[in-house]
């Protein structure tokens, strides 16, 4: 491997504080000996992942502007042009080519994605994706967040030039997605022809998909190595000797572990983890992110061959570029260390990237106008101040906490019939998920307020048959934070309640703090600290998917739950408009709450 300093092609080094995470990464020993294999084909892989509807630029800790779909698209096109037209670097082959790949999570529910609703034009995320010009893409978990039909519509807005490769998902029971299979948008095999060379693409999505998103009847095959190896063998049989795996496994450690089971795969493009891969002298976007390791990470496959693995942090902040050279047998013989890295999408400095004018005009500007308009869109009136102060929602009942928890139950009841589950009668919202950190004064509630209160991509989820003892343990966990002087201290796990009321004693040991617990219909669940004999065996319970997946340490491991196609923000908005008729009254949501959570001595 070359040890000389890298040439900075487009961007000067950015100033940033970088913390190196503990990570052992093997070196890529791919230098070509003088008498070694002859360079036959040099491939530039341009890649991105986890764009997640971050269409508008962000501000870094240095005050600079970074990312944005328009700059990302422009940089992507510049890098692609450079790969085709620049002088051949030492060690590269005379024949060169480019392939462009996304590793999924191409959009994400939130205000930017909502801008596409009723816009009268193609989805803004789809327009940005098409402008970049990806040759192939995997499917990520967030691509299913609004359900299979929404994904199918989004795919219909994307340019037909992109192949969405999925080898471990089944779409037979979802008609609209099946139609995308039948029209060739979603494929299980795709060979990209570049300068006469054939490059096979394999696409894998995390087996945890059913617990992460609104999957509908899409099926997931967890046998990742078996599937990938079979497809790689099929490519080899067809004479395709260059294979790229595009995987969305949520954490690059999963790709690293998988690599050891693979055979016949040359490169892995990972998605879902958001890791920062950068060498020590590489510029990074100054957002406080922690460096995982060098670009690329390298693992050894089942045949003893080294496989480079690359990813970026997403959100349109970086374009990844990996440059490798193959011999005539389709084996990687060298890696261009000077050119290969994740390149920040920056707006300032001598190497700033100007926005693509079409994406700026057709995507960023209308989305920015829509988001600004959220602040002017009044959806409800509140007769009482709504308390979202950080320490309050994390340590005691507040009326905003009640309102959010109620909205989870309301959304679960609306969707129950459609998804074929028992409607929830109780719910819980972790205080850490309420983020406005202020009081919404009496008066107007705007649409922007709902995003400010509930900004995360968390989805409403329901466990229709939660064992009653587990429900009690969940309530208990919500008041199990640290205690100082017999006073519960603020903690993100604090559970705002809906459909029940309870008393607890913070001076008692953790695990034994709930004294009494009664459902709104009068059913006694706990009396005197003991589970009541008359308590039901199970209960239908609503919360957010973050909590069901063990967020804040909630004891819900192994619980069967259904993720609904509502973000918790959408549930809140719907409850305000439809459930409450646009009016929050002091009678229903008094200051300090209505006694759902009471601490006793």
Order of alpha helices (4+ residues) and beta strands (2+ residues): beta-beta-beta-alpha-beta-alpha-alpha-beta-alpha-beta-beta-alpha-beta-beta-beta-alpha-beta-alpha-beta-alpha-beta-beta-beta-beta-beta-beta-beta-beta-alpha-beta-beta-alpha-alpha-beta-beta-beta-alpha-beta-alpha-beta-beta-beta-beta-beta-beta-beta-beta-alpha-beta-alpha-beta-beta
